[in-house]
Amino acid sequence: MLTILYRGPLSSCDYDCAYCPFAKRRDTPEQLRADRAALERFAAWAAEQDFELSILFTPWGEGLVRSWYRRALVALSWLPNVRRVAIQTNLSCRTGWLAEASDRAALWVTYHPTQVPYERMLAKIRSLPVRHSVGVVGDPAHLEDARRLRADLPAETYLWVNAEEGRLYTDDEADTWTEIDPLFSYSRFPHAGRDLPCRTGESVISVDGEGTVRRCHFVPEVLGNLYDGSYRPALRPRGCPAGSCDCHIGYVHLEPLGLYDVFAGGILERIPASWPHVSRSGW
């Protein structure tokens, strides 16, 4: 099976979070048309393959406010060769269309307390008909909102916490966030990567809107192109060339961390296999 992290040219978002460089950024009509064409080309390619795929959409902006991402998620979820299709989203879109998707669709939802009324967000999450995880950025200003959300969500919904970029947490602060997310320790510090075995470049690849294939979003080396098949000879086991990795969509594939066991069956949508019985040690 091949796992694909797809990121097209879309870089616009309807939110203006202080920690995001794409806040309230707008794509031109030409840029949106290019993103739509790129996504439709990718979805058509996926439908033609005779091997299993898992697909995670990781747009710089918010994809689900665009009709072509909603259509692609539904269509891909019904393909016999797609084991899972998921997307990172702020869930600002309407959600009724998800009823058309199969049970292989999933959402990786981020709650941004400064951008959406709490009750509206909670109601949307509770009504989701597909697998999902929900998370927040570990900003101290968001702590009470995160605690409230954890208390109000169903026990079976995993609430993850991403360490805020550039923030160093004291042990007491980390313990506070770990009470919300027992797996916060994985996000707290960047992970050493240099020369360690990683599934990216072997069974996991990153694909952009032109079909350019890289091992992951964080390694610029090009392996080939998806559409002419030139990436295939480059797929092989290899060590990570980066000194460190601090993003979940990257370090989850580092083999020494064992996160494929922790998140077995829920790698793309970030749901632990044993949730809701995960402990601080990961099990």
Secondary structure, DSSP 4 states (H G I P E B T S, - for coil): -EEEEEE-S----S---TT-TTTT----HHHHHHHHHHHHHHHHHHHH-SS-EEEEE--SS--TTSHHHHHHHHHHHT-TTEEEEEEEE---S--GGGGGS-TTEEEEEE--TTTS-HHHHHHHHHT--SEEEEEEE--GGGHHHHHHHHHHS-TTS-EEEEPPTTPPPPHHHHHHHHHH-TTTHHHHSPEE-BT-EESBTTTEEEEETT-EEESSTT---EEEETTTTTTGGG---EEB-SSEE--HHHHTTBGGGTHHHHTTT-TTTT--TTTTS--TT--
